[in-house]
Amino acid sequence: MADTIKIGKVTVSRTAALAPMAGVADRAYRLMCKRYGAAYVVSEMVSAKGICYSDRKTAALCTVTDEERPMAVQLFGSEPEFMAEAVKIVLEYEPDIIDINMGCPVPKVVNTGAGSALMRDVPLAAKITEAAVKAAGDVPVTVKHRAGWHYGEPNAVEMAKALENSGAAAIAVHGRSRDQYYSGESHNDIIRDVKQAVKIPVIGNGDVTDADSCVRMYEETGCDLVMIGRGSYGNPFIFDEIDARMNGREYVPPTLEEKMRVMLEHIRLILQLSEKNEEMAMHEARKHAAWYMNGYYGSAKFRGRCYLLSSYAEAEALAEEFIQLQKSRNDNNL
Ligand SMILES: Cc1cc2nc3c(=O)[nH]c(=O)nc-3n(C[C@H](O)[C@H](O)[C@H](O)COP(=O)(O)O)c2cc1C
């Protein structure tokens, strides 16, 4: 058995967690990752202010099903009062953990003073955390932030120490600065510095794409848990691969047939959980289908065709055609 860690009162396996990803890691996605062994999942970010003004999307974004546990609901906001109020509302959905987003780089969020903008105002970040911790009672509050605002000027250590003092139960650090957005190198040394500076668990995040890079993240940073975002695109198997490595179990990668079967399972889940009709819900499924087809002969063309899918039957037929293409290529030794 792999080790476990404690985030407040919550026990989490020390394998790999699914990162919050707005527009990607919805319930269907989280369930697929859970089925393949994700140790912990986080919701898409939800606006604290939006919740307070009873945004109609609140229930869809905050609902936690038992199959997803342990799960955090992630909030973003820049005002301690709204954050506290939002935490109280979110508690009705009984999340295991409440996470605060202090890493989002997009102007729409940053211009409201939330997300990674809080890395430029550590005292306010601390006040927001304090307010959330007070409102959350015995539900642990964690914060996810970046290396810093400007590249080359990391302040993740200062930030993490302040948040620990404010009562945060764990910190997740994405080793990029705000101005790097999602490209360039993610810095494991900054995550290591944070780990050495605080006593609460540190979750390392950035560019983990397989068991090797996961082990590297653990070894280079000493972090307590690894968190994976884009490496899970069309690849929930990554959690099984890491679970196998951490537990000394042999890992057998999925065959193409298995991948296509799982892709169709994922699409069925999207259709089942969506409130939209099949055609509209297939719009949500398209990018996922394309990701499952990555990395094979003829992928580019097939990925393009995924973006035209408008029914489950079409997805099934496309998966079969894709399998046949790879088979005929193998048969012809191409
Ligand atoms: C499409 C997308 C949406 C994201 N949405 C969120 C979010 O809602 N909250 C958050 O804290 N981080 C969000 N992130 C950042 C990821 O959680 C993660 O920190 C980042 O992708 C780096 O990890 P990776 O290299 O494993 O992808 C998002 C990233 C992507 C690519």
The ligand as a MOL file (V3000), in Angstrom:
LIG
                    3D

  0  0  0     0  0            999 V3000
M  V30 BEGIN CTAB
M  V30 COUNTS 31 33 0 0 0
M  V30 BEGIN ATOM
M  V30 1 C -7.8630 24.2520 -19.0160 0
M  V30 2 C -7.2940 24.5400 -17.6560 0
M  V30 3 C -8.1420 25.0000 -16.6570 0
M  V30 4 C -7.6190 25.2750 -15.3880 0
M  V30 5 N -8.4800 25.6770 -14.4000 0
M  V30 6 C -8.0030 25.8400 -13.1340 0
M  V30 7 C -8.8910 26.1210 -12.0510 0
M  V30 8 O -10.1160 26.2120 -12.2100 0
M  V30 9 N -8.3420 26.2860 -10.8220 0
M  V30 10 C -6.9800 26.1740 -10.5970 0
M  V30 11 O -6.5230 26.3340 -9.4520 0
M  V30 12 N -6.1400 25.8900 -11.6010 0
M  V30 13 C -6.6190 25.7000 -12.8490 0
M  V30 14 N -5.7550 25.3450 -13.8450 0
M  V30 15 C -4.3320 25.0940 -13.5370 0
M  V30 16 C -4.0920 23.6080 -13.2410 0
M  V30 17 O -4.7860 23.2190 -12.0730 0
M  V30 18 C -2.5860 23.3340 -13.0570 0
M  V30 19 O -2.1060 24.1130 -12.0030 0
M  V30 20 C -1.7640 23.6400 -14.3050 0
M  V30 21 O -2.3880 23.1520 -15.4710 0
M  V30 22 C -0.3550 23.0450 -14.1890 0
M  V30 23 O -0.4120 21.6400 -14.0120 0
M  V30 24 P -0.1640 20.6040 -15.2450 0
M  V30 25 O 1.1770 20.9490 -15.8550 0
M  V30 26 O -0.1870 19.2610 -14.5950 0
M  V30 27 O -1.2690 20.8320 -16.2250 0
M  V30 28 C -6.2410 25.0940 -15.1190 0
M  V30 29 C -5.4070 24.6360 -16.1420 0
M  V30 30 C -5.9200 24.3430 -17.3930 0
M  V30 31 C -4.9740 23.8380 -18.4540 0
M  V30 END ATOM
M  V30 BEGIN BOND
M  V30 1 1 1 2
M  V30 2 1 2 3
M  V30 3 2 2 30
M  V30 4 2 3 4
M  V30 5 1 4 5
M  V30 6 1 4 28
M  V30 7 2 5 6
M  V30 8 1 6 7
M  V30 9 1 6 13
M  V30 10 2 7 8
M  V30 11 1 7 9
M  V30 12 1 9 10
M  V30 13 2 10 11
M  V30 14 1 10 12
M  V30 15 2 12 13
M  V30 16 1 13 14
M  V30 17 1 14 15
M  V30 18 1 14 28
M  V30 19 1 15 16
M  V30 20 1 16 17
M  V30 21 1 16 18
M  V30 22 1 18 19
M  V30 23 1 18 20
M  V30 24 1 20 21
M  V30 25 1 20 22
M  V30 26 1 22 23
M  V30 27 1 23 24
M  V30 28 2 24 25
M  V30 29 1 24 26
M  V30 30 1 24 27
M  V30 31 2 28 29
M  V30 32 1 29 30
M  V30 33 1 30 31
M  V30 END BOND
M  V30 END CTAB
M  END
